[in-house]
Amino acid sequence: MRILVATAVPVERDAVARALTGADVEVIAAGVGPALAAAATATALAAAPYGLVVSAGIAGGFQPDAPVGSLVVADEITAADLGAETAEGFLPVTELGFGTVTHRPPETLVRDVVGATGARAGAVLTVSTVTGTAARAALLKDRHPTALAEAMEGFGVAEAAALHGVPVLEIRAVSNPVGPRDRAAWRIGDALQALTEGFGKLAPVLESWNTV
Ligand SMILES: O=C(O)c1cccc(C(=O)CC[C@H]2O[C@@H](n3cnc4c(=O)[nH]cnc43)[C@H](O)[C@@H]2O)c1
């Protein structure tokens, strides 16, 4: 079945699409942030059948495990700021009795992505606010010790996929370290290049998933 790849912005869409010419894949620029990503992904899934949804794009990488320019695949997609702040600390919505905060991509697919691309596997956090201090980066890492990256769409894409009963994957190329805000340290071009190279190596994996 067809695969849907949801990126946030057109440059990410083009970086992925460049690597997948000829594959039975639809690549969309769904918008920035979890809400728009969820709405656009759900709309696409309602319009046509898909066998897999992939959230893809650039991300911040937790140092030293996910250096700038490296590729990360999510073994869990976790909403890191969906919950309540209390005097005792952060409570995820699940502890308030609602919903979910984590989606898990198929283990075999994650293994195949690692094998094909050399991507590192770990948690990819979805945040609504980009981390801009060392203290926030340390807090997130403390709460999510296996986190390799943070971005803003994965959990929204995963929620839409789950509603439609479709498995989900998240693949990110690291454009900046998670930590103190430093626009000069961004390497968006390098990350987009890594995304194209990664998806180029991934094409056979996606095609074989297509036939399952
Ligand atoms: O202005 C800033 O300091 C700033 C820092 C990091 C990212 C942004 C964005 O507006 C990009 C959001 C866009 O890119 C993905 N992304 C890339 N790096 C990160 C990150 O460190 N934390 C969260 N998201 C990131 C994200 O998925 C969005 O699509 C601004």
The ligand as a Gaussian input file, in Angstrom:
#p B3LYP/6-31G(d) Opt

LIG

0 1
 O       14.091000      30.368000      16.959000
 C       14.625000      29.419000      17.501000
 O       15.426000      29.511000      18.446000
 C       14.314000      28.050000      16.984000
 C       15.084000      26.979000      17.407000
 C       14.822000      25.685000      16.886000
 C       13.782000      25.512000      15.962000
 C       13.033000      26.618000      15.577000
 C       11.971000      26.483000      14.599000
 O       11.127000      27.328000      14.451000
 C       11.964000      25.249000      13.754000
 C       10.764000      24.461000      13.968000
 C       10.683000      23.364000      12.938000
 O       11.870000      22.595000      12.835000
 C       11.813000      21.437000      13.677000
 N       12.873000      21.659000      14.674000
 C       14.159000      21.868000      14.331000
 N       14.924000      21.997000      15.418000
 C       14.107000      21.887000      16.481000
 C       14.346000      21.939000      17.893000
 O       15.470000      22.117000      18.392000
 N       13.261000      21.798000      18.691000
 C       12.019000      21.585000      18.183000
 N       11.775000      21.531000      16.859000
 C       12.797000      21.668000      16.015000
 C       10.382000      21.373000      14.202000
 O        9.854000      20.088000      14.023000
 C        9.609000      22.404000      13.363000
 O        9.064000      21.828000      12.207000
 C       13.285000      27.881000      16.086000

